[in-house]
């Protein structure tokens, strides 16, 4: 099948690399030069809202999907009128607005931190009354990797954040979580579903640094609850493809933070730590193939490469380390690759992660798995 992808970055690259062995061919729409997906796809070099570019993708594809959720609504609607666009554009609309996302969670009975919309200084008092302090002030749209959000510890800091970020914000209670987790779910066109184990995630400066899977100390009841919550969202959105939901664990209870209607950074470990990756299952889902029930034979970890490359030969010399580079030019704060780590047990994986971490220039202190 011919698959179109809006976006030509590393997620589109990995989708294509996992989809080609299944017999599919890929065309990506990407305006940036030399996109990472170009090694495995035909590239339509145009902006995401360019009419000629969209028409070219529609002509070259039997189904279209996305590598990021901030696809212009008009572009998604244009494509959906001409061929299957999956996940459905309605999922993109919800995920593009943090307030709509939180309200959907609440309507479904999915717990979240208290929140309140903020459109200007006149909303600060009411927002703080709902969220308390500290609060997290976020743009409702376009924020990612910590961009467009501020932790405010006083009313004055809330006011300053609102002034700096502008209108169209959401205030949320700061969550003193025990763990940051994520669940990845796949939903097929014919109704099948598959779930990956909860993953424990560690961020620094708003950017994911390390993921550990299955999450250390994961219990069947917590996994079952995560799958139940994800299932509610899949049902509401008539979803097809891979969905990621970022969660906080607080005292054994799960709170939904945000969702991503696409393959997700915290699921990159599945390329080497599961017998069917999130990328394979997303392509299976959107093309109408049966989903693969992922088997996870042992513990795994994913270490993001941020800003500067390690020596590839040094990484390759470490048993159990699997290097994935994106062909992206290094620059501070940019994700330019990741290293997956697999091993027979948690202790081995943790030791290998520590060896990998030492190869990363300026990585700082290693975020260690809880309980490994």
C-alpha positions in Angstrom: 0.0 0.0 0.0 1.1 3.6 -0.6 1.3 5.5 2.6 1.5 9.3 2.8 3.0 11.0 5.9 2.7 14.6 6.9 6.1 15.4 8.3 9.4 14.1 7.3 11.3 13.9 10.6 12.6 11.0 12.6 9.2 9.6 13.4 8.3 9.4 9.7 11.8 7.9 9.0 11.1 5.1 11.5 7.6 4.6 10.3 8.9 4.0 6.7 11.8 1.8 7.8 9.4 -0.4 9.7 6.7 -0.3 7.0 8.8 -1.1 4.0 9.3 -4.8 5.1 5.5 -5.1 5.2 5.3 -4.2 1.5 4.4 -0.5 1.8 5.9 2.5 0.1 6.1 6.0 1.6 5.7 9.6 0.5 6.3 12.4 3.0 5.3 16.1 2.9 8.1 18.1 4.3 9.3 21.7 3.6 12.7 21.4 5.4 15.6 20.4 3.3 17.1 16.9 3.5 14.6 15.5 6.0 15.4 12.4 8.0 12.6 10.4 6.3 14.2 11.0 2.9 16.4 7.9 3.1 13.3 5.7 3.0 10.6 7.8 1.3 9.7 10.0 -1.7 9.8 13.6 -0.5 7.3 16.2 -1.6 9.1 19.4 -0.7 6.4 21.8 0.4 4.8 23.3 3.5 2.2 21.4 5.3 -0.6 23.7 4.1 0.7 24.1 0.5 -2.2 23.1 -1.8 0.0 21.6 -4.5 2.0 19.7 -2.0 -1.1 18.3 -0.4 -2.5 17.4 -3.8 0.7 15.6 -4.6 0.6 13.5 -1.4 -3.1 12.6 -2.0 -2.3 11.5 -5.5 0.7 9.4 -4.3 -1.0 7.7 -1.4 -3.8 5.2 -0.5 -3.8 6.3 3.1 -2.3 9.2 5.0 -1.0 9.6 8.5 1.0 12.1 10.5 4.2 12.2 12.4 3.2 15.1 14.6 -0.1 16.4 15.9 0.1 20.1 14.9 -0.9 19.4 11.3 -3.0 22.4 10.1 -6.6 21.6 10.5 -7.3 22.6 6.9 -4.7 20.2 5.6 -6.1 17.3 7.5 -9.6 18.1 6.3 -8.4 18.4 2.7 -6.8 14.9 2.8 -9.6 13.3 4.8 -12.0 14.3 2.0 -9.9 12.4 -0.6 -8.6 9.3 1.2 -8.5 7.7 4.6 -6.6 10.0 7.0 -5.7 8.2 10.2 -5.8 8.8 13.0 -9.0 10.7 12.3 -8.7 14.5 12.1 -10.9 14.8 15.2 -8.1 13.3 17.3 -5.7 15.9 16.0 -8.2 18.7 16.9 -8.4 17.6 20.5 -4.7 17.0 20.9 -3.9 20.4 19.4 -5.6 22.2 22.2 -4.6 21.3 25.8 -7.9 22.7 27.2 -10.0 20.6 24.8 -7.8 17.6 25.7 -8.2 18.1 29.4 -12.0 18.6 29.1 -12.3 15.4 27.1 -10.4 13.5 29.8 -12.8 14.8 32.4 -15.8 14.0 30.3 -14.5 10.4 30.1 -13.9 10.2 33.8 -10.2 10.1 33.4 -8.5 11.9 36.4 -6.3 15.0 35.7 -4.7 17.7 37.7 -7.1 20.6 38.4 -7.0 23.1 35.5 -8.5 26.4 34.4 -8.3 28.4 31.1 -6.4 31.7 31.1 -7.0 34.2 28.4 -5.5 37.2 30.1 -4.6 38.9 33.4 -8.3 39.0 34.4 -8.4 35.2 34.7 -5.4 34.9 37.1 -7.3 35.0 40.4 -9.8 32.5 39.4 -7.2 30.2 37.9 -5.0 30.3 41.0 -8.1 29.6 43.1 -8.6 26.4 41.1 -5.1 25.2 40.7 -3.4 26.5 43.8 0.4 27.2 43.8 2.7 26.2 42.4 0.9 26.1 39.0 2.1 25.3 35.5 1.1 27.9 32.9 1.0 26.4 29.4 0.1 27.6 25.9 -2.9 25.7 24.8 -1.4 25.1 21.4 2.0 24.2 19.8 4.1 23.6 23.0 6.4 20.6 23.0 9.6 19.5 24.8 9.0 22.0 27.6 8.4 24.9 25.2 5.5 27.2 25.9 5.2 26.4 29.6 6.3 28.0 32.9 6.2 26.7 36.5 4.9 29.6 38.6 5.3 29.5 42.4 3.6 32.7 43.3 0.8 34.8 42.0 3.3 37.3 40.7 5.0 34.6 38.7 1.6 33.5 37.3 1.0 37.1 36.1 4.5 37.3 34.6 4.0 34.0 32.8 0.7 35.1 31.4 2.2 38.4 30.2 5.1 36.5 28.6 3.1 33.7 27.0 0.2 35.7 25.8 -3.5 34.8 25.4 -4.8 31.2 24.9 -3.3 29.6 28.0 -4.2 26.9 30.5 -3.2 26.8 34.1 -2.7 23.4 35.8 -1.9 22.4 39.3 1.7 21.3 39.7 1.7 17.6 40.3 4.2 16.2 42.9 4.3 12.8 41.1 5.9 9.6 42.2 6.6 8.7 38.5 6.1 10.0 35.1 4.7 7.2 32.9 3.3 6.7 29.5 1.1 4.1 27.9 1.0 3.3 24.2 -2.1 1.8 22.6 -2.6 0.7 19.0 -6.1 0.5 17.4 -6.7 -1.2 14.1 -9.1 -0.4 11.3 -11.0 -3.6 12.0 -11.3 -3.1 15.7 -8.2 -4.9 17.0 -6.2 -3.4 19.9 -2.7 -3.9 21.3 -1.0 -2.3 24.3 2.6 -1.9 25.3 3.7 -2.0 29.0 3.7 1.2 30.9 7.0 3.1 30.5 8.8 5.2 33.1 10.1 8.5 31.7 12.6 11.0 33.0 12.8 14.5 31.6 15.3 17.3 32.0 14.6 20.9 30.8 11.3 19.6 29.4 13.0 17.1 27.1 12.7 13.3 27.5 16.1 11.9 28.4 15.6 8.3 29.4 12.7 5.8 29.4 12.6 2.4 31.2 10.3 -0.4 30.2 8.4 -2.1 31.5 8.1 0.6 34.2 10.0 -0.7 37.3 7.6 -2.0 39.9 4.8 -2.2 37.3 1.8 -4.2 38.7 -0.9 -5.9 36.7 -3.5 -3.7 38.2 -1.7 -0.5 37.2 -1.2 -1.8 33.7 -4.9 -2.7 33.5 -5.9 0.7 34.6 -3.7 2.4 32.1 -5.2 0.2 29.3 -8.7 1.0 30.5 -8.0 4.8 30.4 -6.5 4.5 26.9 -9.4 2.4 25.7 -11.8 5.2 26.8 -9.9 7.7 24.6 -9.7 5.2 21.6 -13.5 4.7 21.8 -14.3 8.4 22.1 -12.2 9.4 19.1 -13.0 6.4 16.9 -9.2 6.0 16.8 -7.0 4.2 14.4 -3.2 4.0 14.8 -0.9 4.4 17.8 -1.9 6.7 20.6 0.3 7.7 23.5 -1.0 9.1 26.8 1.5 10.7 29.2 0.5 10.0 32.8 1.5 10.8 36.4 1.5 8.2 39.0 0.6 9.6 42.4 0.2 7.2 45.3 -0.7 4.4 43.0 -3.3 6.5 41.1 -2.9 7.6 37.5 -3.5 11.1 36.3 -3.6 11.9 32.6 -1.3 14.7 31.6 -1.3 14.9 27.8 -1.9 12.7 24.8 -0.1 12.4 21.4 -2.1 11.0 18.4 1.0 9.4 16.9 4.0 7.3 17.6 5.9 8.7 20.6 9.4 9.2 21.8 8.8 7.2 25.0 8.0 4.2 22.8 11.2 4.2 20.8 12.5 1.3 23.0 10.0 -1.0 21.2 12.3 -1.0 18.1 14.6 -3.4 20.0 12.8 -4.3 23.2 9.6 -5.8 21.6 9.0 -8.1 18.8 6.7 -5.6 17.1 7.5 -1.9 17.5 5.1 0.9 17.9 6.1 2.0 14.3 5.2 -1.4 12.9 1.9 -1.5 14.7 1.0 2.0 13.6 1.6 1.1 10.0 -0.3 -2.1 10.4 -3.2 -0.2 11.9 -3.6 2.6 9.3 -3.2 0.2 6.4 -5.8 -2.2 7.7 -3.4 -5.1 8.5 -3.9 -7.2 11.6 -2.2 -5.7 14.7 0.7 -7.6 16.2 0.4 -8.4 19.9 3.7 -7.1 21.1 5.8 -9.6 23.1 8.4 -7.9 25.5 10.9 -10.6 26.4 12.8 -8.6 29.0 13.6 -5.1 30.4 14.6 -2.3 28.0 15.6 1.3 28.1 15.8 4.2 25.7 18.4 7.0 26.0 17.8 10.1 23.8 20.8 11.7 22.1 20.4 15.4 22.6 22.4 18.1 20.9 25.7 16.3 20.2 26.6 12.9 18.9 28.6 10.3 20.8 31.2 8.2 19.0 29.1 5.6 17.1 31.9 3.1 17.3 32.0 3.4 21.1 28.3 2.8 21.3 28.4 -0.2 19.0 31.1 -1.7 21.2 28.7 -2.0 24.1 26.8 -5.3 24.2 23.0 -4.7 24.4 23.2 -1.1 23.1 21.4 -0.3 19.8 22.2 3.0 18.1 19.5 4.8 16.0 20.6 8.1 14.4 18.3 10.4 12.5 20.6 12.2 10.1 19.9 15.5 11.8 22.5 18.2 12.2 23.5 18.6 15.9 22.5 21.6 17.7 21.7 22.3 21.4 18.5 20.8 22.6 17.8 18.9 19.4 17.0 15.2 19.4 19.4 13.7 16.9 19.1 10.0 17.8 18.5 7.5 20.5 20.2 4.4 21.9 18.1 1.5 23.0 19.4 -0.9 25.6 18.3 -4.5 26.1 19.4 -7.2 28.4 18.4 -10.3 30.4 17.6 -8.5 33.6 17.1 -5.1 35.1 20.6 -4.9 36.7 22.3 -5.6 33.3 20.2 -3.0 31.5 20.9 -0.4 34.2 24.6 -1.1 34.0 24.5 -0.8 30.2 22.5 2.5 30.4 25.2 3.9 32.7 27.9 2.9 30.2 26.0 4.5 27.3 25.3 7.7 29.4 29.0 8.2 29.9 29.5 8.5 26.1 27.0 11.4 25.8 28.8 14.8 25.8 27.6 17.0 28.6 24.7 14.7 29.6 25.0 15.4 33.4 23.7 13.1 36.0 22.0 9.9 34.8 18.2 9.6 35.7 18.1 6.2 37.2 15.1 3.8 37.0 13.0 3.6 40.1 13.8 0.3 41.8 16.3 -1.1 39.2 
